Amino acid sequence: MKATLYVALFVSFTGISTMQAQNLSAVITEAKQSYESVKNNLTKSAEKVPDEDYSFKPTPEIRSFAEVMAHVVAAQTHTCGAILGEQSDSHPKVETKAEIVSALKEAFGQCDKAYASLTEANATEMVKTGRGERTRLGALIGNTTHDVEQYAILSVYMRLKGIVPPSSEHSMRK
């Protein structure tokens, strides 16, 4: 009787572990897809907005388009660097369109490596970030969430300048 109970418990726990690993794998896949989507939108935005609109601020109190993009670069560098064990508190000085596009591509290159390093085996490992200790997966999801927030801000800036944001272009082609 005890042997049957132990086998049943083992099978139950093994099944749960397998199911949890499959669920974690699906979450990692979705996190990577979300990152790729916002990376595409931010990169296209940086390339699409003309040089003269990089200094645009909807109101004097808030960041310019260039300053929002520079903030994205700094956040990417900080978070993805932490995942890769290369944490940096530096904020690169980027102001012109050319500097920002280049720095953004470099920061996304670092994040590409961070996301590529994410596996089921290490997704829940703790890493030290500027916001304390977080799981690798949690830190990267937080990074993507931040990027989406910044893209939303930039989309308003683009609309105010008569520019269609990259994520809305497909609906314009009909």
SULDA-V866270 format. One record per pair of residues at least 12 apart in sequence whose ideal C-beta (glycine too) atoms are under 10 Angstrom apart, sorted by sequence separation. I is the first residue (numbers start at 1). J is the second residue. D is the distance in Angstrom with one decimal. If there is no record, write none. Layout:
i | j | d
I | J | D
I | J | D
//
This chain:
i | j | d
53 | 65 | 6.1
54 | 66 | 4.1
55 | 67 | 9.1
77 | 89 | 9.5
78 | 90 | 8.6
123 | 135 | 6.6
124 | 136 | 7.4
125 | 137 | 9.0
126 | 138 | 9.2
127 | 139 | 6.0
154 | 166 | 9.9
155 | 167 | 7.3
53 | 66 | 9.1
54 | 67 | 9.1
77 | 90 | 7.4
78 | 91 | 8.6
94 | 107 | 9.9
114 | 127 | 9.9
122 | 135 | 9.2
123 | 136 | 5.6
124 | 137 | 6.8
126 | 139 | 9.4
127 | 140 | 9.7
129 | 142 | 8.2
152 | 165 | 9.2
155 | 168 | 7.8
54 | 68 | 9.9
74 | 88 | 9.2
77 | 91 | 8.2
92 | 106 | 8.7
122 | 136 | 5.8
123 | 137 | 4.1
124 | 138 | 8.6
129 | 143 | 9.4
151 | 165 | 7.8
51 | 66 | 9.8
54 | 69 | 7.8
74 | 89 | 9.2
77 | 92 | 7.1
92 | 107 | 8.5
122 | 137 | 8.8
123 | 138 | 8.8
151 | 166 | 8.9
152 | 167 | 9.7
49 | 65 | 6.1
54 | 70 | 10.0
74 | 90 | 7.9
75 | 91 | 9.5
151 | 167 | 7.7
49 | 66 | 9.2
74 | 91 | 4.4
119 | 136 | 9.0
120 | 137 | 9.7
123 | 140 | 8.9
73 | 91 | 8.2
74 | 92 | 6.8
118 | 136 | 6.0
119 | 137 | 9.9
46 | 65 | 9.1
73 | 92 | 6.1
117 | 136 | 8.0
118 | 137 | 6.5
45 | 65 | 8.7
46 | 66 | 9.6
49 | 69 | 8.8
71 | 91 | 8.5
74 | 94 | 9.1
70 | 91 | 7.5
73 | 94 | 6.2
115 | 136 | 9.8
118 | 139 | 9.9
70 | 92 | 7.4
88 | 110 | 9.8
114 | 136 | 8.2
118 | 140 | 6.4
45 | 68 | 9.7
46 | 69 | 5.9
70 | 93 | 8.1
117 | 140 | 9.7
45 | 69 | 8.0
70 | 94 | 5.0
86 | 110 | 7.8
69 | 94 | 7.6
70 | 95 | 7.4
114 | 139 | 8.6
115 | 140 | 6.3
42 | 68 | 9.9
46 | 72 | 8.8
69 | 95 | 9.8
73 | 99 | 9.5
77 | 103 | 8.4
81 | 107 | 9.3
84 | 110 | 6.9
114 | 140 | 6.4
42 | 69 | 7.8
45 | 72 | 9.8
46 | 73 | 9.7
67 | 94 | 9.6
73 | 100 | 7.0
76 | 103 | 9.2
80 | 107 | 7.3
83 | 110 | 9.0
84 | 111 | 9.3
86 | 113 | 9.6
66 | 94 | 7.6
67 | 95 | 8.7
69 | 97 | 8.9
72 | 100 | 9.0
76 | 104 | 7.8
79 | 107 | 9.6
80 | 108 | 8.7
83 | 111 | 8.3
86 | 114 | 9.5
115 | 143 | 9.2
66 | 95 | 5.8
70 | 99 | 8.8
73 | 102 | 9.6
74 | 103 | 9.2
77 | 106 | 8.2
78 | 107 | 9.4
80 | 109 | 9.2
81 | 110 | 6.4
84 | 113 | 6.1
111 | 140 | 8.0
114 | 143 | 8.2
115 | 144 | 9.2
42 | 72 | 6.2
66 | 96 | 7.7
69 | 99 | 9.7
70 | 100 | 6.4
73 | 103 | 4.7
76 | 106 | 9.0
77 | 107 | 5.1
80 | 110 | 4.6
81 | 111 | 9.3
83 | 113 | 8.5
84 | 114 | 5.5
42 | 73 | 9.8
64 | 95 | 9.3
66 | 97 | 7.6
69 | 100 | 4.7
72 | 103 | 9.3
73 | 104 | 5.6
76 | 107 | 3.7
79 | 110 | 9.3
80 | 111 | 4.0
83 | 114 | 3.9
65 | 97 | 9.3
68 | 100 | 9.8
69 | 101 | 8.6
72 | 104 | 6.7
73 | 105 | 9.6
75 | 107 | 8.4
76 | 108 | 6.6
78 | 110 | 10.0
79 | 111 | 7.7
80 | 112 | 8.5
81 | 113 | 9.9
82 | 114 | 8.5
83 | 115 | 8.4
85 | 117 | 9.8
111 | 143 | 6.9
66 | 99 | 8.9
67 | 100 | 9.7
70 | 103 | 7.6
73 | 106 | 8.0
74 | 107 | 8.2
76 | 109 | 9.6
77 | 110 | 6.4
80 | 113 | 7.3
81 | 114 | 8.1
84 | 117 | 6.9
111 | 144 | 9.1
38 | 72 | 9.6
42 | 76 | 9.2
66 | 100 | 6.0
69 | 103 | 8.4
70 | 104 | 9.0
73 | 107 | 4.8
76 | 110 | 6.8
77 | 111 | 8.7
80 | 114 | 4.0
83 | 117 | 6.8
65 | 100 | 9.0
69 | 104 | 6.4
72 | 107 | 7.4
73 | 108 | 9.1
76 | 111 | 5.4
79 | 114 | 7.7
80 | 115 | 8.1
83 | 118 | 7.8
72 | 108 | 9.4
75 | 111 | 9.9
111 | 147 | 9.0
39 | 76 | 9.2
80 | 117 | 9.7
76 | 114 | 9.2
83 | 122 | 9.6
108 | 147 | 9.6
55 | 95 | 8.8
87 | 127 | 8.6
54 | 95 | 7.8
55 | 96 | 9.9
87 | 128 | 7.1
89 | 130 | 7.5
54 | 96 | 7.1
83 | 125 | 9.7
85 | 127 | 8.2
87 | 129 | 7.6
54 | 97 | 5.2
84 | 127 | 9.4
85 | 128 | 9.6
87 | 130 | 8.1
53 | 97 | 8.9
54 | 98 | 9.9
83 | 127 | 6.0
51 | 96 | 7.3
52 | 97 | 9.1
54 | 99 | 9.8
82 | 127 | 5.5
51 | 97 | 4.6
54 | 100 | 7.2
82 | 128 | 6.5
83 | 129 | 8.5
50 | 97 | 7.8
51 | 98 | 8.2
82 | 129 | 4.7
49 | 97 | 7.4
79 | 127 | 9.5
81 | 129 | 9.5
82 | 130 | 7.6
82 | 131 | 9.6
47 | 97 | 8.6
79 | 129 | 6.4
46 | 97 | 7.4
49 | 100 | 9.6
78 | 129 | 7.6
79 | 130 | 8.0
83 | 134 | 9.7
49 | 101 | 9.9
78 | 130 | 6.0
79 | 131 | 9.0
82 | 134 | 8.6
47 | 100 | 10.0
78 | 131 | 9.8
83 | 136 | 5.7
46 | 100 | 5.9
47 | 101 | 6.1
82 | 136 | 9.1
83 | 137 | 9.7
46 | 101 | 4.9
75 | 130 | 9.3
79 | 134 | 9.3
46 | 102 | 9.6
83 | 139 | 6.1
46 | 103 | 9.4
47 | 104 | 9.3
82 | 139 | 6.5
83 | 140 | 6.5
43 | 101 | 8.0
46 | 104 | 5.3
47 | 105 | 9.7
82 | 140 | 9.9
45 | 104 | 9.4
46 | 105 | 8.5
80 | 139 | 8.7
79 | 139 | 5.8
80 | 140 | 7.8
83 | 143 | 8.6
43 | 104 | 6.5
79 | 140 | 7.3
82 | 143 | 9.5
42 | 104 | 6.7
43 | 105 | 6.9
79 | 142 | 7.1
80 | 143 | 6.8
79 | 143 | 4.3
39 | 104 | 9.2
42 | 107 | 9.7
43 | 108 | 6.8
78 | 143 | 8.9
79 | 144 | 9.6
39 | 105 | 9.8
42 | 108 | 7.9
75 | 142 | 9.5
76 | 143 | 6.9
79 | 146 | 7.9
39 | 107 | 9.7
40 | 108 | 9.7
75 | 143 | 6.9
79 | 147 | 9.7
39 | 108 | 5.3
38 | 108 | 9.9
76 | 146 | 8.8
72 | 143 | 9.9
75 | 146 | 5.6
76 | 147 | 7.5
36 | 108 | 9.8
39 | 111 | 7.4
75 | 147 | 7.7
35 | 108 | 9.1
39 | 112 | 8.1
72 | 146 | 8.0
71 | 146 | 9.1
72 | 147 | 6.4
75 | 150 | 7.9
35 | 111 | 7.0
36 | 112 | 9.1
39 | 115 | 9.4
35 | 112 | 8.7
72 | 149 | 9.8
72 | 150 | 5.1
35 | 114 | 9.3
36 | 115 | 8.4
71 | 150 | 6.6
72 | 151 | 8.4
32 | 112 | 9.8
35 | 115 | 5.7
69 | 150 | 8.1
72 | 153 | 9.9
68 | 150 | 5.8
71 | 153 | 9.5
72 | 154 | 8.6
32 | 115 | 5.4
35 | 118 | 9.9
68 | 151 | 9.3
31 | 115 | 7.7
32 | 116 | 8.6
68 | 153 | 5.7
69 | 154 | 7.4
32 | 118 | 7.4
68 | 154 | 5.7
28 | 115 | 8.8
31 | 118 | 7.7
63 | 150 | 9.6
65 | 153 | 9.2
65 | 154 | 6.6
68 | 157 | 7.5
28 | 118 | 5.8
63 | 153 | 8.1
28 | 119 | 7.6
62 | 153 | 8.6
63 | 154 | 9.9
28 | 120 | 6.8
31 | 123 | 9.0
65 | 157 | 5.2
27 | 120 | 9.5
64 | 157 | 8.5
65 | 158 | 8.2
25 | 119 | 9.0
63 | 157 | 9.4
24 | 119 | 9.4
25 | 120 | 5.5
28 | 123 | 6.0
58 | 153 | 9.4
62 | 157 | 9.5
24 | 120 | 5.1
27 | 123 | 8.0
65 | 161 | 8.6
23 | 120 | 9.8
24 | 121 | 9.6
22 | 120 | 9.0
25 | 123 | 9.1
58 | 156 | 7.0
21 | 120 | 5.5
24 | 123 | 6.0
58 | 157 | 6.4
20 | 120 | 9.3
21 | 121 | 9.4
24 | 124 | 7.9
57 | 157 | 8.3
56 | 157 | 6.1
56 | 158 | 9.3
58 | 160 | 5.8
54 | 157 | 10.0
58 | 161 | 9.6
53 | 157 | 7.9
56 | 160 | 7.7
35 | 140 | 7.0
38 | 143 | 9.4
39 | 144 | 8.7
42 | 147 | 6.3
45 | 150 | 9.7
49 | 154 | 8.2
53 | 158 | 8.3
56 | 161 | 6.3
31 | 137 | 6.5
34 | 140 | 9.6
35 | 141 | 8.7
38 | 144 | 5.9
41 | 147 | 8.5
42 | 148 | 9.4
45 | 151 | 7.0
31 | 138 | 9.7
34 | 141 | 7.9
37 | 144 | 8.7
38 | 145 | 9.1
41 | 148 | 8.6
53 | 160 | 9.6
28 | 136 | 9.7
32 | 140 | 8.6
35 | 143 | 7.6
36 | 144 | 9.4
38 | 146 | 9.3
39 | 147 | 7.4
42 | 150 | 7.3
46 | 154 | 8.8
49 | 157 | 8.0
53 | 161 | 5.3
28 | 137 | 6.6
31 | 140 | 6.1
35 | 144 | 4.8
38 | 147 | 4.4
42 | 151 | 5.6
45 | 154 | 5.4
49 | 158 | 6.5
52 | 161 | 9.6
53 | 162 | 9.8
27 | 137 | 7.1
31 | 141 | 5.4
34 | 144 | 5.1
37 | 147 | 9.5
38 | 148 | 5.2
41 | 151 | 5.2
45 | 155 | 7.8
48 | 158 | 7.6
53 | 163 | 7.7
30 | 141 | 9.4
33 | 144 | 9.8
34 | 145 | 8.7
37 | 148 | 8.7
38 | 149 | 9.6
41 | 152 | 9.8
50 | 161 | 8.4
28 | 140 | 9.0
31 | 143 | 9.6
32 | 144 | 9.2
35 | 147 | 7.6
38 | 150 | 8.7
39 | 151 | 9.8
42 | 154 | 7.5
45 | 157 | 9.0
49 | 161 | 7.5
24 | 137 | 8.0
28 | 141 | 9.8
31 | 144 | 6.7
34 | 147 | 9.0
35 | 148 | 9.7
38 | 151 | 5.7
41 | 154 | 8.6
45 | 158 | 6.7
50 | 163 | 8.4
27 | 141 | 8.6
34 | 148 | 7.8
37 | 151 | 9.5
38 | 152 | 9.9
41 | 155 | 8.4
49 | 163 | 6.4
48 | 163 | 6.4
48 | 164 | 8.6
49 | 165 | 10.0
48 | 165 | 8.5
45 | 163 | 8.6
48 | 166 | 6.7
47 | 166 | 9.1
45 | 165 | 6.7
46 | 166 | 9.9
44 | 165 | 8.6
45 | 166 | 5.9
48 | 169 | 9.2
44 | 166 | 3.8
45 | 167 | 9.1
43 | 166 | 8.4
44 | 167 | 8.7
41 | 165 | 7.2
42 | 166 | 8.5
41 | 166 | 4.9
44 | 169 | 8.4
40 | 166 | 7.1
41 | 167 | 5.1
40 | 167 | 8.6
41 | 168 | 9.7
41 | 169 | 9.9
38 | 167 | 9.0
37 | 167 | 8.1
//
